[in-house]
Amino acid sequence: VRDLETPPANTAGAFPYYMSENFFSPLGMDDTSFGSLMLMYGRQYSNPAAMGYYRNKGKNIPYNQFDIISMASGNVHTTLNDMTIFLKAILTAGDNGFINKTLLENMFFHEEDNSRDLKDLGLTWFRNSEALGETIVFHDGTNQGFISMLAFMPEYNIGMVIMANSDEFENVKSFISFDILRVFLEAKTGIEINVPDKSNIIAVDSDTLEKYTGFYLMDD
Protein backbone atom coordinates (compact mmCIF):
# COMPACT_ATOMS: atom_id res chain seq x y z
CA VAL A 1 0.00 0.00 0.00
CA ARG A 2 1.20 3.55 -0.57
CA ASP A 3 3.05 5.26 2.27
CA LEU A 4 0.54 6.22 4.96
CA GLU A 5 1.34 7.78 8.29
CA THR A 6 0.21 5.85 11.35
CA PRO A 7 -2.87 7.53 12.89
CA PRO A 8 -2.46 8.78 16.46
CA ALA A 9 -3.27 5.97 18.87
CA ASN A 10 -4.74 8.27 21.51
CA THR A 11 -7.37 9.82 19.24
CA ALA A 12 -10.83 8.40 19.79
CA GLY A 13 -12.25 6.88 16.59
CA ALA A 14 -9.09 7.77 14.66
CA PHE A 15 -8.67 4.51 12.77
CA PRO A 16 -12.13 4.34 11.06
CA TYR A 17 -11.94 7.97 9.94
CA TYR A 18 -8.30 7.62 8.94
CA MET A 19 -9.10 4.63 6.74
CA SER A 20 -12.03 6.46 5.20
CA GLU A 21 -10.00 9.57 4.38
CA ASN A 22 -6.82 7.82 3.24
CA PHE A 23 -8.00 4.56 1.73
CA PHE A 24 -11.72 4.18 1.02
CA SER A 25 -12.47 7.69 -0.25
CA PRO A 26 -9.40 8.02 -2.54
CA LEU A 27 -10.35 4.71 -4.17
CA GLY A 28 -13.97 5.82 -4.56
CA MET A 29 -15.31 3.28 -2.04
CA ASP A 30 -17.91 5.73 -0.76
CA ASP A 31 -20.25 3.10 0.71
CA THR A 32 -17.58 1.39 2.84
CA SER A 33 -17.08 2.19 6.51
CA PHE A 34 -16.40 0.74 9.95
CA GLY A 35 -19.49 0.10 12.07
CA SER A 36 -23.05 -0.81 11.11
CA LEU A 37 -24.52 2.49 12.35
CA MET A 38 -22.57 4.44 9.74
CA LEU A 39 -24.32 2.44 7.01
CA MET A 40 -27.76 1.79 8.43
CA TYR A 41 -28.71 5.25 9.64
CA GLY A 42 -29.04 8.50 7.72
CA ARG A 43 -29.90 6.71 4.47
CA GLN A 44 -33.00 6.58 2.36
CA TYR A 45 -35.29 3.59 2.90
CA SER A 46 -34.79 2.61 -0.75
CA ASN A 47 -31.15 1.78 0.03
CA PRO A 48 -31.11 -0.09 3.36
CA ALA A 49 -28.36 -2.38 4.63
CA ALA A 50 -28.83 -6.09 3.88
CA MET A 51 -29.76 -8.58 6.59
CA GLY A 52 -27.93 -11.89 7.05
CA TYR A 53 -29.95 -15.11 7.28
CA TYR A 54 -29.59 -18.70 8.42
CA ARG A 55 -31.82 -21.72 7.74
CA ASN A 56 -33.89 -23.31 10.48
CA LYS A 57 -36.64 -25.87 9.85
CA GLY A 58 -36.87 -24.89 6.22
CA LYS A 59 -37.16 -21.16 6.87
CA ASN A 60 -34.79 -18.22 6.47
CA ILE A 61 -34.21 -16.67 9.90
CA PRO A 62 -32.51 -13.25 10.20
CA TYR A 63 -29.48 -12.94 12.43
CA ASN A 64 -29.54 -10.47 15.28
CA GLN A 65 -26.98 -8.09 13.79
CA PHE A 66 -24.37 -6.54 16.04
CA ASP A 67 -21.01 -4.83 15.64
CA ILE A 68 -18.19 -7.32 15.15
CA ILE A 69 -15.01 -5.41 15.89
CA SER A 70 -13.35 -8.59 17.19
CA MET A 71 -13.68 -10.38 13.84
CA ALA A 72 -11.07 -10.37 11.07
CA SER A 73 -12.97 -7.74 9.08
CA GLY A 74 -12.77 -5.27 11.96
CA ASN A 75 -16.49 -4.54 11.45
CA VAL A 76 -16.05 -3.13 7.95
CA HIS A 77 -19.35 -2.86 6.08
CA THR A 78 -19.29 -2.52 2.32
CA THR A 79 -21.15 -3.11 -0.94
CA LEU A 80 -20.64 -5.21 -4.05
CA ASN A 81 -19.85 -2.09 -6.05
CA ASP A 82 -17.16 -0.97 -3.60
CA MET A 83 -15.57 -4.41 -3.50
CA THR A 84 -15.45 -4.35 -7.29
CA ILE A 85 -13.60 -1.03 -7.06
CA PHE A 86 -11.17 -2.63 -4.60
CA LEU A 87 -10.63 -5.57 -6.97
CA LYS A 88 -9.90 -3.21 -9.86
CA ALA A 89 -7.36 -1.39 -7.68
CA ILE A 90 -5.59 -4.72 -7.09
CA LEU A 91 -5.62 -5.70 -10.77
CA THR A 92 -4.27 -2.29 -11.82
CA ALA A 93 -1.61 -2.13 -9.10
CA GLY A 94 1.29 0.01 -10.23
CA ASP A 95 -0.88 1.92 -12.70
CA ASN A 96 -3.22 3.62 -10.24
CA GLY A 97 -0.50 5.06 -8.01
CA PHE A 98 -2.20 3.75 -4.91
CA ILE A 99 -1.01 0.19 -4.32
CA ASN A 100 2.63 -0.77 -4.86
CA LYS A 101 2.67 -3.62 -7.38
CA THR A 102 5.83 -5.31 -6.07
CA LEU A 103 4.61 -5.21 -2.49
CA LEU A 104 1.25 -6.62 -3.54
CA GLU A 105 2.84 -9.47 -5.51
CA ASN A 106 4.98 -10.34 -2.50
CA MET A 107 1.78 -10.65 -0.46
CA PHE A 108 0.51 -13.28 -2.92
CA PHE A 109 3.71 -15.32 -2.84
CA HIS A 110 3.83 -18.41 -0.65
CA GLU A 111 7.21 -18.47 1.08
CA GLU A 112 7.08 -20.55 4.25
CA ASP A 113 5.55 -23.96 4.76
CA ASN A 114 3.64 -24.32 8.00
CA SER A 115 2.97 -27.98 8.80
CA ARG A 116 0.09 -26.96 11.09
CA ASP A 117 -1.80 -25.39 8.18
CA LEU A 118 -1.94 -27.27 4.89
CA LYS A 119 -3.42 -24.35 2.96
CA ASP A 120 -1.32 -22.52 0.41
CA LEU A 121 -1.05 -19.07 1.98
CA GLY A 122 0.29 -15.66 1.13
CA LEU A 123 0.05 -12.66 3.42
CA THR A 124 -3.70 -12.45 4.14
CA TRP A 125 -4.38 -14.19 0.81
CA PHE A 126 -5.14 -17.83 0.02
CA ARG A 127 -3.87 -19.51 -3.14
CA ASN A 128 -5.23 -22.37 -5.22
CA SER A 129 -3.41 -23.91 -8.17
CA GLU A 130 -5.37 -27.15 -8.41
CA ALA A 131 -8.93 -26.16 -9.30
CA LEU A 132 -8.08 -24.74 -12.76
CA GLY A 133 -4.42 -25.66 -13.11
CA GLU A 134 -3.59 -21.95 -12.82
CA THR A 135 -2.87 -19.75 -9.81
CA ILE A 136 -5.97 -18.31 -8.16
CA VAL A 137 -5.53 -15.78 -5.36
CA PHE A 138 -8.54 -15.28 -3.13
CA HIS A 139 -9.91 -14.36 0.27
CA ASP A 140 -13.31 -15.28 1.59
CA GLY A 141 -15.27 -14.43 4.69
CA THR A 142 -18.26 -15.61 6.71
CA ASN A 143 -20.09 -13.85 9.49
CA GLN A 144 -23.69 -13.49 10.69
CA GLY A 145 -25.15 -14.89 7.49
CA PHE A 146 -22.96 -12.83 5.18
CA ILE A 147 -20.72 -14.77 2.81
CA SER A 148 -18.19 -13.07 0.54
CA MET A 149 -15.50 -14.12 -1.90
CA LEU A 150 -12.96 -12.04 -3.81
CA ALA A 151 -10.89 -14.11 -6.23
CA PHE A 152 -8.64 -13.31 -9.16
CA MET A 153 -5.97 -14.72 -11.46
CA PRO A 154 -3.06 -12.25 -11.43
CA GLU A 155 -1.33 -13.72 -14.48
CA TYR A 156 -4.42 -13.08 -16.62
CA ASN A 157 -5.72 -9.92 -14.90
CA ILE A 158 -9.20 -11.29 -14.35
CA GLY A 159 -11.19 -11.47 -11.14
CA MET A 160 -14.62 -11.55 -9.56
CA VAL A 161 -16.49 -10.71 -6.36
CA ILE A 162 -19.45 -12.56 -4.89
CA MET A 163 -21.46 -11.45 -1.87
CA ALA A 164 -24.44 -13.30 -0.39
CA ASN A 165 -26.58 -12.83 2.70
CA SER A 166 -27.38 -16.44 3.58
CA ASP A 167 -25.43 -19.20 5.30
CA GLU A 168 -26.63 -21.49 2.49
CA PHE A 169 -23.92 -20.02 0.25
CA GLU A 170 -21.06 -21.05 2.56
CA ASN A 171 -20.54 -24.54 1.12
CA VAL A 172 -20.68 -23.54 -2.55
CA LYS A 173 -18.87 -20.19 -2.70
CA SER A 174 -15.50 -21.62 -3.76
CA PHE A 175 -16.98 -23.91 -6.42
CA ILE A 176 -19.09 -21.12 -7.94
CA SER A 177 -16.26 -18.57 -7.79
CA PHE A 178 -13.68 -20.82 -9.41
CA ASP A 179 -16.15 -21.87 -12.11
CA ILE A 180 -16.84 -18.20 -12.92
CA LEU A 181 -13.09 -17.61 -13.25
CA ARG A 182 -12.91 -20.62 -15.57
CA VAL A 183 -15.53 -19.04 -17.84
CA PHE A 184 -13.73 -15.66 -17.72
CA LEU A 185 -10.40 -17.30 -18.57
CA GLU A 186 -11.86 -19.13 -21.55
CA ALA A 187 -13.62 -15.99 -22.83
CA LYS A 188 -10.48 -13.83 -22.53
CA THR A 189 -7.76 -16.24 -23.67
CA GLY A 190 -9.48 -19.17 -25.35
CA ILE A 191 -7.88 -21.52 -22.82
CA GLU A 192 -10.28 -24.35 -22.06
CA ILE A 193 -10.02 -25.92 -18.62
CA ASN A 194 -11.26 -29.49 -18.42
CA VAL A 195 -12.22 -30.00 -14.80
CA PRO A 196 -11.83 -33.71 -14.02
CA ASP A 197 -14.91 -35.58 -12.85
CA LYS A 198 -13.95 -37.06 -9.48
CA SER A 199 -17.23 -38.93 -9.02
CA ASN A 200 -17.17 -42.72 -8.98
CA ILE A 201 -19.89 -44.95 -10.40
CA ILE A 202 -20.71 -47.74 -7.97
CA ALA A 203 -22.93 -50.70 -8.84
CA VAL A 204 -25.61 -51.34 -6.22
CA ASP A 205 -27.95 -54.33 -6.44
CA SER A 206 -31.72 -53.89 -6.16
CA ASP A 207 -31.96 -55.83 -2.88
CA THR A 208 -29.72 -53.25 -1.18
CA LEU A 209 -31.77 -50.37 -2.57
CA GLU A 210 -35.02 -51.96 -1.36
CA LYS A 211 -33.78 -51.63 2.23
CA TYR A 212 -33.91 -47.84 1.90
CA THR A 213 -37.47 -47.66 0.56
CA GLY A 214 -39.70 -45.57 2.82
CA PHE A 215 -40.77 -42.08 3.86
CA TYR A 216 -38.13 -39.55 4.93
CA LEU A 217 -38.57 -36.20 6.64
CA MET A 218 -35.86 -33.66 5.87
CA ASP A 219 -35.72 -31.02 8.58
CA ASP A 220 -33.09 -28.30 7.97
Order of alpha helices (4+ residues) and beta strands (2+ residues): alpha-beta-alpha-beta-beta-beta-alpha-alpha-beta-beta-beta-beta-beta-alpha-alpha
